[in-house]
């Protein structure tokens, strides 16, 4: 994927030189129990290879990308795309007469994480919007989804600012599908 530029940011591929950044991002933004440096190095090598191999196979550019400030190049977070399996049937709003609407369906899943020092400054919304524009304008996707936990109000606020419709799973199953934001491509 070519770098994505927004007003204040550049979203770019990880390189093998980004090991310390990957370790810090995991610890500060994504995981209370971060991997060891060796585990992060393994992940980073896989991530860099993943860019190349997905491109060779003409597949979407799933993966993690770094968010840097356009003016200084300073790293402030990460944003990315994953294939998200959405169990639409657990959301009452999607249960209908057409049973096909209740089937599990893969979607473009969006995620983000911003260093605490840069949170509440609009960077998550800006970077996520840049990725959404890429998914809609370049990949011509029908929709983008983002999932989070019921108590992650910050991510839910980002979803709302992106214009996503927010749905809550009234059950605890599946455990990883508590709140989902959905944004349809109107283009």
Rosetta blueprint (number, residue, H / E / L):
1 X L
2 X L
3 X L
4 X E
5 X E
6 X L
7 X L
8 X L
9 X E
10 X E
11 X E
12 X E
13 X L
14 X L
15 X L
16 X H
17 X H
18 X H
19 X H
20 X H
21 X H
22 X H
23 X H
24 X H
25 X H
26 X H
27 X H
28 X H
29 X H
30 X H
31 X L
32 X L
33 X L
34 X L
35 X L
36 X L
37 X H
38 X H
39 X H
40 X H
41 X H
42 X H
43 X H
44 X H
45 X H
46 X H
47 X H
48 X H
49 X H
50 X H
51 X H
52 X H
53 X H
54 X H
55 X H
56 X H
57 X L
58 X L
59 X L
60 X L
61 X L
62 X L
63 X E
64 X E
65 X E
66 X E
67 X E
68 X E
69 X E
70 X L
71 X L
72 X L
73 X L
74 X L
75 X E
76 X E
77 X E
78 X E
79 X E
80 X E
81 X E
82 X E
83 X E
84 X E
85 X E
86 X E
87 X E
88 X H
89 X H
90 X H
91 X L
92 X H
93 X H
94 X H
95 X L
96 X L
97 X L
98 X L
99 X H
100 X H
101 X H
102 X H
103 X L
104 X E
105 X E
106 X E
107 X E
108 X E
109 X E
110 X E
111 X E
112 X E
113 X E
114 X E
115 X L
116 X H
117 X H
118 X H
119 X L
120 X L
121 X L
122 X L
123 X H
124 X H
125 X H
126 X H
127 X H
128 X H
129 X H
130 X H
131 X H
132 X H
133 X H
134 X H
135 X H
136 X H
137 X H
138 X L
139 X L
140 X L
141 X L
142 X L
143 X E
144 X E
145 X E
146 X E
147 X E
148 X E
149 X L
150 X L
151 X L
152 X L
153 X H
154 X H
155 X H
156 X H
157 X H
158 X H
159 X H
160 X H
161 X H
162 X L
163 X L
164 X L
165 X E
166 X E
167 X E
168 X E
169 X L
170 X L
171 X L
172 X L
173 X L
174 X L
175 X L
176 X L
177 X L
178 X L
179 X E
180 X E
181 X E
182 X E
183 X E
184 X E
185 X L
186 X L
187 X L
